[in-house]
Amino acid sequence: MQPESLLSLKDDMIAFIEGHGMRRFPGFVGEEVPSILWEDIVNPDSWKDFVEMAKTASAPFVTMSEGLIEKEDLEALIEQIRDQNFPDDDPPELEEVQYLVNHVGKLGYLQLGFSYQGVAYIHENSTDWYDRYQRLVEVVEDLGDIVIDTGREDEDEL
């Protein structure tokens, strides 16, 4: 069974990293960085193997980033959904946001990372609800990127 919050896992990670004599660097490794994602879905403690791998690679520190949902995040998401679905007052995405309200302030995502020979190695943990939140954000962003082609040329080009 998956936890509703990753706060106790974060505490365990901090103790384990520091117990290995390593430092933590508060930072997120984004998609623009060449990276390799650690894949071990069968072992819930695979993050320990990841930290030990960082130590073996002589990484001086491990990056650590976290994600949680704030009330303001959901309010902004609701506004975007309503703007994109106008005049529909009750778009289906709002039900998903209502579900996420139960998780405001909870820790739902943790990322560990280290660099070795120009590549970032990443380990991620997330809750199911945080994954749902991320998918919803992506859907809303994708809908916002849609450009409607009216088939008319710009008047400047005429």
N, C-alpha and C positions, 0 to 999 in steps of 0.2 A: 504494500500500500504506500502510495506516495504522500509526503507531508503537504500540508497547506501552506507552510512557510519554510524557507530554507535557512532561517536564522540559526538554529542549532548546528546545522551543517557548516555554516560560515564560521561559527565559533570553533568547531572541530578543525576546520581547514587552517585557521589562523594559528591554533596551538600546534598543529602538525608541522606547518611550514617553519614556525619559529623554533620548534623542537629539533628541526634539521639544521638549525643555525643559518637559515636563509632569511632574507628580508622580503617584505611585501611592498610593491610599488602600486599605488592606486592608479590604475589606467585600464582602458578598454582597447583591445586589439580589434580594429575594424576590418571590413571586407577589402579595403584598398591595400592592405598589407599582405604580401605573400605568406600564406599560412597553411598549416595542416591541422585538421581537427582530430583530436583523440577519439577513437571509436572503441568503446567497450561497454555495450549496453547490458551485458549479463552480470557485471560486477558493480554493485552500487558503491563500492569503496574504491573504484578505479582511479579516483582523484588522488589517492595516496600513491599509487603507482606512478601517476603523472608527476607528482611532486618529487618522488624519488628519481624519476628520469631527469628532471630539471637539475637535481643535485649531481647526478652522474655526468650531465653535460657541462658541469661547472658554471651553471647560470648563477650570477651573483644575486639575483632576485627573481621573484615570481610576480607577474602583474595580477591584480585582483580587481574585478569590477562586479557590481551588483545591480540588479534591476528590481524595482518595486513600482507599484502603481499608486500614484497620488490622486487625490480627489480632483485636482486641477487637470490632470491628464485625461480623466474621464469626462470632465466638463468640456474640454476642448474637443474631444472625440465626438461627443454628442452634438456639439455645434457644427462640426464638419459634416457629420452624417445628415443632420437636418438641412444644411445648406445644399448638399449634393442631391438630396431626395425631395426638395421642394417641388410641388406643393403637397406631397405625401406627408401627413403629420405623424404617421406611425410606421416608419420603415422597419423591416425585420431586424436590422442590425442593432436597433435600440434594445431589443430583448437580450442580446449578447452583452451589451454594456450594463444592463441591470444585473445580470449574473456577476459581472466583474466588480460591482460595487461592494460585494461581500469580501473582497480581497484587498481593499484599499489599505495601504500601509504595511502590507505583508511583503516579505522578501520572496520573490518568485524566480530569480535568475542569478546565477553566479558564473563568472568566467575566470579561469586561471590561465595564465600564459607565460611563456618564456621564449627567449630568442636564442637560436643556435645557427651559426653560419648563414645569417641573413634570412632565415625563415622563422616565423612565429609559430610556436606550437601551442595549441589551445585545447582546453578542457572546459566543457560547459555542463552545467546542471540547471534544469528548469522544472517548474511545476506545470501540470497540465493547464491550469488556468492562465499562467503567464504565456504559454504557447498560444492559447486561444486569443489572448490580448494582442500578441504580436501579429497573428494572422489577420485579426480585425483591423489593426493599424495599417497593415500592408494593403488590404482590400480598399480601405478608405483612401489611402494615398494613390493607389492605382486608379481609382475612380476619379480622383481629382486631377490626374494627369491626362485623362481622355480629352482630346480636342475634337470638337464637332466641326466637320468639314461641310460648309454650306454650299460648296461647289462654285462659289463666286471668287473671282480674283480680287486682290486688294485694289482699291481705287487708285493708289499711287502707281500701280503697274499698268493701268489702262492708258 
